[in-house]
Amino acid sequence: MLLLLLTLALVAGVACRAQIAAIPTAIPTARPTTAVTRPPPAPAAESASEDAHSAAVTDATATVPIATPTPIYSGPLSPPCGLLLPALLPDDPPTTNNQRPTTDEAALRAVVPEAAWPALERLLDAPDTVGLVAYQLGRESEGITWNADAPMPLVSVAKIITLVAYVEAVSAGELNPLETVPLSELDRFYLPNFDLGAHRRAIAELREEGRLISPDDNPAVTLAEVPWMMIRHSSNAAADYLHLRLGQARIEETARALGLGEPSGSHTAPCTFLGQFLLMANHSRAQANDRAALAAYLDDPAAYGRDVALLADAYTEQEAFRAAEAAWRERNRRPSIDTQRFFAAELAPRGTARAYAALMARLAQNGLSNADSSFQARRYLEWPNQFEANVSWASNVGYKNGALPGVLTTVYYAYRWDDPAPIIVALFYRDLPQDAYRQWRNDLPHDELARWLLSEPTAIAALREAGITN
């Protein structure tokens, strides 16, 4: 089984082979923010959050849903999540295909790698829970799509939006990548035990490689290392630091400029991960039925966007709030797996496989507002290029994944050797049974399926001929 993701550092000088594409409409430049003032494979580095004690605790019963109390913080407020994009999905999102593909399963098993079969089998058995787009650029009509326009939970794949906003701000001279960021500053955005150790692993790697500034006395990193932490290790703290530095409006403007909001209602607003996880459960919520509290937001998207931002502000700006939250989490096994699954299915930011395939195609072709922004974005996304298992079949591989209980997402572009056009794959799974979700985080059948589609020239045609397209 080919392994894509190994625990090594990002190669600083990634070769971007594609020619500069025609520059599309520029991504909006950063504005002064009103937000906070100042693997083996890598699913363990994703944003997946399970119960801090890995216990599938069921919520207690409550009769009256109570949202997060407000105000819990009286300092400067960031704008709510959902300024330009909907905070939550509209009432009538696009329907999904729930018809099992008519195909010769035995013939498929003969060509699909065994390690990838569980991922394809899930599409056959639960077709409405999978979104897939795969094609070679320039041959889109010969590609495959499955629920391509159905909004699916994105989890850490949404960090690509933050990456693009960051590189465009740097290119415009609005951020200095050599600026020093103390680790103590990043710690204000860190929620322990809810990123599968990603943030601490990123810091450990920086320390081991001598990339920390003053490692023994108020250690710090350059700002340029923060997006590396976000993409390579999927640090939520790094992502939220950048998100709030750039501001909610800038993040949503970037998503729209990238075409992710089309058609209208297909993409919800990217919110801070810190705010999302605190909304699932936090010490300021009196009741224990977190799922009921979350369900109340379905009828009040504005309250959802407001409280996600409020909780992130309270945590990052108030030391007392952070201390109380840490003490509460030591004593409580919340949010439960049931709560996390409900959040992922109903409230987590959404997007479509088609839109993210188009985004990866744009990035692969150096399609941001200028050559420098494109190069920098690819330099971060192409951290897997250093591994021999990838170099054997590809000159460039760009990648981001994500995970939350019940949800696994992965997006790729890859240039095969001696092939001038990249292969694009976006593969989203939701509502995975919890046992399967945990097993897949270790075995990565979804990544194996994506890698087969990328690396095997006949793979996309084989699935198309088998009827895996709609």
N, C-alpha and C positions, 0 to 999 in steps of 0.2 A: 504494500500500500504506500502510495506516494505521500509524503508528509510535506505540507506547505509551510506550516507555521512553527518555527523553532525559536527557542529563547535566546536570541542574539540581538545585537543592537542594530539600529537603522544605519545603513550606509550613507554617509554624508553626500557623496557625489554620485547620484543615480543618473545613468545615461538615459535621456529622453529621446528615443529614436525617431518618433514621428515628426514629420515636418510641421511647421507652424500652420495651423488652420486659419481660415479667415476669421478675424476677431468678431465675435458676436457683440450684441449690445452690452455695454460695460456694466459690471456689477457695481451697485451704488457704493460710493465712498463712505467711510466711517464719519459719523457725526459725534460731537461731544455727547457722552453718555449721561443719562440721568439715573443710571443704575448704581451699583455698589461703588463707592469710592475705594478708592483702594482699600508552534508550541511543541518538548512535544507541543502539539497544537495549542493554540491560544484561547480556547473558550474560557479558560480560567482567567484570561486577561480581558474578557468582555465585560459589559455592564450588567451581566446577569446578577440578580439579587435574589437569594433565597433566605429563608429564615436564618437569623444569625446563628442559631444552634442546629440548623438543618432539620428542624422538626416541622412536620406538616400539621400545624395546629389549626383547629377549626374555630372560627369566630364564635363568641358567645351570642346569645339571643338578646336583641334589644327591640323595643317597640317603636321608638321614635328616632329616626335618623337625625344626627346632629353633625353638621359640618364643622370644620376647624373653627374654633372661636376666634372672633376678631373684635377689637384689635389685640394682637399679642405682641405687637412691636409698634413703637411710635416714632421711629427715626425716619430718615429719608427713604421714600419708597421707590422701588423700580417700577417701570410700567408693567401692566399685567401681561401675561402670555395670551396672545390672540389679538394683537393690534391690527394686523393686515390679513392674516389667515384665520380661519375659524379655530376657536380654542378646542372644540370637539367636533366630531362628524355631524353633518346635517342629518335630519330624520330619514332621508331617503337616499342613502349611499348606493352606488352601483351594485347590482346583484352579482353573485358569484356563480360559477358553473358547478353544480352539485351532481352532475351526471358522470358516472364512472366511464372513462374512455373505453371504447370498444377496441380491444387490442389482443394480440396473441402474447399472453404473458410468458409462455415458455420460450418463445422466440426472443422476447425482450431480455429475459434472464440470460440467454446465451451470449448477448453482446454487452450488457451493462456490467461493470465490475461488481464483484460480490460486495465489496465495501460500500458501494453506492446504492445497492439495491433497496435497503430500508427507506431511503429518501424517495425513490421512485415508487415504491410500494405504497407509501403514505399518500402520494398523489392519486394513485389508483383507488385506494380505499376511502379516502376522505378528500375528494377533489376540491371541495369548496374551501378547504383550509390552506391551500397552496397557491402562491403567485409565482409565475416563472416567465422570464423572457430570456432568450438566448439567440444570438445571431452573430454573423460576421459582418462588420461594417461594409456597406455597399451591397450586401446580399440579404438585406432584411426580409425580403419576401420569401426567402428560403429558410428563415429561422423558425423558432417555435415560441408560442405564447400560451399561457394558461392563467386565466384570471388576471390578465395583465393590467386591467384598469380598476381592479378592486382595491380600495384602500386597506392596507395591512399595517399592523404595528411595526414600527421601524427599529425601536430601541437604538443601539449605538450606531447603526448605519447613518442616523441623522447627524452624527458628528462631522460628516463630510461637509455639511452646510457651514458649520463653525470654522472648519479648516479653510474653506473658500473665503469666508468673510475675513479671516485673519490674513491670508496671503495677499488679498486685495488691499487691505488696510496697510500692510507693510509696504507693498509696491507703491502706494500713494503717499508714503512718507508719514502716515498717521501713527504708526507704531514702530518702535525701534527694536529689532530682533536681538540686539546686544544689551538691551536693558536688563538689569539684574532683578530677579524675582526671588525673594527669600522663601525657603520652604515653609517657614512659619506662616507666610501669607497664603500659600496654597492650602495649608492645613485648615484655614478657616472655611474652606469649601469641601472638606473631606468628612464624609459620614462613615465611620468605621464599620466594617463587617458587611457592607452592602455594595461591594464591587468585586467580590471574590479575590480580594488582595491586589487588585490591579495597580492602585496608586502606590502602595508600598513596594511592589515589585519594580515599578518604574524607577523609584528613588534608589532602590538597591542596585539596579543595573547602572544608573548614573554614577553612583558611588564607586562601584567596582571598576568602572572604566575611567575613573578620574575626571569625570565631567562636571562634578560639583564645584562651585566656587566657595572657598573657605569651608571645606567639609567639616572641620572640627570646631568652628566658631561661627554660629549663625549661618549654616549652610544655605546656599542659594543656587539658582540656575539662571542661565540667560533666558530671556523670553522665547527665543527660538526653540528651546528644549520643551516648552510647555505643549505645543501642538504635537511634538514627537511623543510625549507621554500620553496624549489623548488618542493618537492614531495607533501607535505601536502597541501600547499596553491597555488602551481604552480606559484610561483614568477618568472617572467622572469628575473628580476635583479639578483636573486640568481643563476639561471641557467647560465646566461651569465658570471657572476663573476667566477664560477667554470669552465665554458667552456674556458675562456681566461686564467685562471690560468693554466689549464692543457694543453692548446694549441690545435689548429685545427687539427694538425696531430694526436695527441693522441686520440681525439674524433673520427676521422675517422678510425684510427687503431682499436679502441675498437669496433666500429660497424662491421668492417670486421671480427674481431676475434670472435664476437658473431654469425657470420653466416648471418648477415642481408644483406650483399651485394650479396648473391647468390639466384638465378642465376644472372649473371652479368647484370647490367642495371635495376635491380628491386628496388634498394634503392639509393636515391640521398643523397648528403652530408648534414649532419646536420649543419646548419649555426646558428650564434647567433640570438636570437629573436630581439635584439635591431637593428642589421643590417637589418633584414627583414622588421621591421616596419618603419625604416627610409628610406628604399628603396621605400616603398609605396608612401611616400611623405615626403619632408623635406624642410627646408628654403633655401637650396642652389640650388633648382631646379627652374629655371626661369619660366617655363611654368606651367599652371594650369592643363593640361591634363595628370594626373598621369598615367592613364591607358595606354595611348599611349607610355609614357616613359617606362613603364614596359614591354609592348609588344615588344619593341626593343630588350630586353634582350633574348627573345626566340630564336633569331638568333645569339646570342653571349653569350653562357653559361660562357665563361671565364670572360667576363665583369661582368656578374652577380656575380660570386664568388668573384671577385676582389672588386667590389663596396660595396657588403654586408660587407666585412671585413673592407674596408676603412671607411665606415660610422660609424661602431662600434668603430673603433680607434679614429676617430675625436670626437665622442661624449664623450667617456670615458677619453680621454687624454687632451682635450682642454676645459677649463672652458668657454671660450668665445663662442665656438660652442654650448655648452649646454645651455648657457644663451640665445643665439640668437634663438635656436630651441624652447626653452620654450616660449619666447616672440612671436615667429611666430605662435605657436600652440594656443596661447591665442586669436589670431586674425583670424585664419583660421580654417575652418571646413573640414580639409583634414587629412588623406585620406577619401574619400567617401566610403559608403558601397559598391558601385559598384566596386571601386578600390580594396577594401579588398577582395571581392568575386573573382575578376579576379586573384589577387595574389594567393589566396588559391587554385584556380582551376588549375593554370598554373605554378606557380613558387615555391610554398611552398615545403619543403622537403617531400619526398615520401617513402613509404615502403609498404610491403604486409601484409595482415592479417595472412597468413601462417607463415611468418617469425616472426611476433610478438607473435603469439601463441606459436611457438617453444621457443622464448625467455622467455616467462612467464613460460613455462614448465621447462625450464632450471633453472630459478630462484627458482621455487617452490621446486626443487629437490636439492637445494644447489650446483648448478653446475658451480659456478665460479672457479677461479684458486685455491682457498683454502677455508677452513671452515670459517675463520674469514670474508673474503670478502663476502661470501654468507650470513652469519648471518647478517652483517651490511646492505647489500642491502635489505634483507627481513625486517629488523627492520624498515627501512624507508617506504617500500612499504606497510607494514601491519598495518599502522596507523588505519585502520577501525576496527581492532580487539577489540578495547575497547568498542564498542557499542553493547548494549544488542540485538538489532535487528539482528546483525550478529552472535553473540555468540549462539543464539537460534538454529542455523542450521549448523554453521561452527566453527571449531577450529582455522582456519587461513584463512584470506582473504588478498590477495595482489592486488593492484589496481593502475591504472593511467588512467587519461582521458585527453581530449584536446578539444579545440573549437576555431574556427575562422569562421566568417560569411560564412554560407553554409556548414560548416564542423563540424562534431562531431565524436569523436573517443573514444573508451574505451577498455581497456584490463584488464583481471582478471586472477587470479588463486585462487582456494578455495579448502580447505579440509573439506568435510562434516564430521560430527561426525561419528565415527565408520566406516569410509571408508578410506583405506590406500592410495588410489591413488587420486591425485588432479584432479579437473575439470578445463579446460582451455577454456577461451572465448576471442576472439579478434573480435571486431565489429566496422567497419569503415563506416561512411556515408559522402558522398560529394554531392555537388550541391543541397542541401536542399533549397527549396524556403525560402525566408527571413522570411516570417511570421511563417513558420513551425520551422525554426531554432530558432527564439526567443521563441516560445512556448515550444519547446523541452528543451531549456536551463532551463526552470522552471519546466516542468513536467517530464523530464527525461525518456521518453518511451524507449529509447535505453538502458539506464541503467536497467530499469525494465525488458526488454527482456533478457539482459545478466544475471541479477540476477535470473530470472526464470530458465534459462538454467543451472545455477550453483547450485541452491538450490533444484530443483525438479528432482528427479531421473529419471522420465519418459519423461522429456521435450525434450532432444536431440533426443530420439527415435521417439517422436511424430512428430517433424518437419521433420525428415528423412523419416518417413513413408508417410508424406504429400507431399513429393517431393521437399522439401527445401534443395537440395544439388545438386552439379554438379561436 
